Amino acid sequence: ASYDLRVLKEYLIPLIVELDSLRFVIKKDTRYMAIVTEELRFLDVTYYIAPSFNYSQFLDAYGASAKKGFFPYEWFDALQKLESTQFPSYQDFYSSLKECNTLEPSMTEKLSSDEVELISRRPSKTSPLTSDEVFNISKFRYETASGTFYMKK
């Protein structure tokens, strides 16, 4: 997505050029549609899904077992943070672009079965998530992500 551009331009592309042979790059305006090397094929999925779809819906449409992850974009401002042994704090997932914590579910987002179980109901247009439910789900997402981080060590 467009907010990834800074990381791509400043860090990833120079590193790819240094470590691998760049085959081609496809740009549209200021965004990268594809970066292809001998060893890597980076595709911005937003260019390959229908306009009304989001990434979660794209994964569901193809029966993918993987779910959308969460990333602390504004916290990640230096490559050295890849070597961090501390998981970013809950507050580090705040996005000034979205003006909320990225762990918070949107009103249109499909919840996982674990998240539905956590709040004991499936939200709908007529019965949307409450602020307490949004908070509980975002904390659950944080605990799940941080648990995965420490489990892999």
C-alpha positions in Angstrom: 0.0 0.0 0.0 1.1 3.6 -0.3 2.2 3.9 3.3 4.8 1.2 2.6 6.4 3.3 0.0 8.9 5.0 2.4 10.1 1.6 3.7 10.4 0.3 0.1 12.2 3.3 -1.3 14.6 3.9 1.6 15.4 0.4 2.7 14.1 -2.5 0.7 15.0 -1.5 -2.9 18.6 -0.5 -2.1 19.1 -3.7 -0.2 17.6 -5.8 -3.0 19.9 -4.1 -5.5 22.9 -4.8 -3.3 22.0 -8.5 -2.5 20.2 -9.7 -5.7 20.0 -8.9 -9.3 16.9 -6.8 -10.1 15.0 -8.2 -13.1 12.4 -5.5 -13.3 10.2 -3.0 -11.4 6.7 -1.9 -12.3 5.6 1.4 -10.9 2.3 3.2 -11.2 2.4 6.8 -10.2 4.4 6.7 -6.9 3.5 3.1 -6.0 5.2 -0.1 -6.8 3.0 -2.8 -8.4 5.8 -5.3 -8.7 9.5 -5.7 -7.8 11.1 -8.9 -9.3 14.6 -10.2 -8.7 16.1 -13.6 -9.3 15.0 -14.7 -5.8 12.0 -12.5 -4.9 8.7 -11.5 -6.5 7.0 -8.7 -4.6 3.5 -7.9 -5.8 1.3 -5.3 -4.3 -1.9 -7.3 -3.9 -4.1 -4.2 -4.1 -3.4 -4.0 -7.8 -4.7 -7.6 -8.3 -8.0 -7.6 -6.5 -11.3 -6.1 -7.3 -11.8 -2.4 -6.3 -14.4 -3.2 -3.7 -12.4 -6.0 -2.0 -9.9 -5.7 0.8 -7.0 -8.0 1.6 -9.0 -10.2 4.1 -11.8 -10.7 1.5 -9.2 -11.6 -1.1 -7.8 -14.3 1.2 -11.3 -15.6 2.0 -12.2 -15.7 -1.7 -9.4 -18.1 -2.4 -9.9 -20.2 0.7 -6.5 -19.2 2.1 -5.9 -20.3 5.7 -3.6 -17.3 6.3 -5.2 -14.2 7.8 -4.2 -10.6 7.5 -1.4 -9.7 9.9 -0.8 -6.6 11.8 2.3 -4.5 11.5 3.5 -1.4 13.6 4.3 0.7 10.5 5.2 3.9 12.3 7.3 2.1 14.9 9.4 0.4 12.1 11.6 3.3 11.1 15.0 1.6 11.0 16.4 -1.7 9.7 18.0 -2.3 13.1 14.5 -2.8 14.6 14.5 -6.2 12.7 17.0 -7.3 15.3 14.9 -6.3 18.2 14.3 -9.0 20.8 11.3 -7.0 22.3 7.9 -7.1 20.7 6.6 -3.6 19.9 4.1 -2.3 22.5 0.4 -2.2 21.9 0.7 1.6 21.4 3.3 1.1 18.7 0.5 -0.3 16.4 -1.2 3.2 16.4 -1.5 4.6 12.9 -1.6 8.4 12.4 -2.8 7.7 8.9 -5.9 5.8 10.1 -6.1 7.7 13.4 -6.5 4.5 15.3 -4.7 1.4 16.5 -4.3 -1.0 13.5 -5.2 -3.9 15.8 -8.7 -2.5 16.2 -11.3 -4.2 13.9 -13.1 -1.9 11.4 -16.9 -2.0 11.4 -16.9 -3.9 8.1 -14.1 -6.3 8.9 -14.9 -10.0 9.1 -13.8 -11.3 12.5 -12.0 -14.6 13.0 -13.9 -17.5 14.7 -11.7 -16.9 17.8 -12.7 -13.2 17.9 -16.4 -14.1 17.5 -16.1 -16.6 20.4 -14.3 -13.9 22.5 -17.3 -11.5 22.3 -19.9 -14.3 22.1 -21.6 -12.9 19.0 -21.2 -12.1 15.4 -21.6 -8.3 14.8 -23.9 -7.0 12.0 -24.9 -3.7 10.5 -27.9 -3.6 12.9 -25.7 -4.6 15.9 -22.2 -3.3 15.3 -19.2 -3.8 17.6 -19.3 -1.8 20.8 -16.3 0.2 21.9 -15.6 -2.5 24.6 -15.7 -5.2 22.0 -13.3 -3.3 19.7 -10.9 -2.9 22.6 -11.1 -6.5 23.7 -10.6 -7.8 20.2 -7.6 -5.5 19.6 -6.0 -6.6 22.9 -6.7 -10.3 21.9 -4.9 -9.6 18.5 -2.0 -8.0 20.3 -1.6 -11.0 22.7 -1.9 -13.5 19.8 0.7 -11.6 17.7 3.1 -11.1 20.7 2.7 -14.8 21.7 3.7 -15.9 18.2 6.7 -13.6 18.3 8.0 -15.1 21.5 7.1 -18.7 20.6 9.3 -18.5 17.5 12.4 -17.5 19.5 
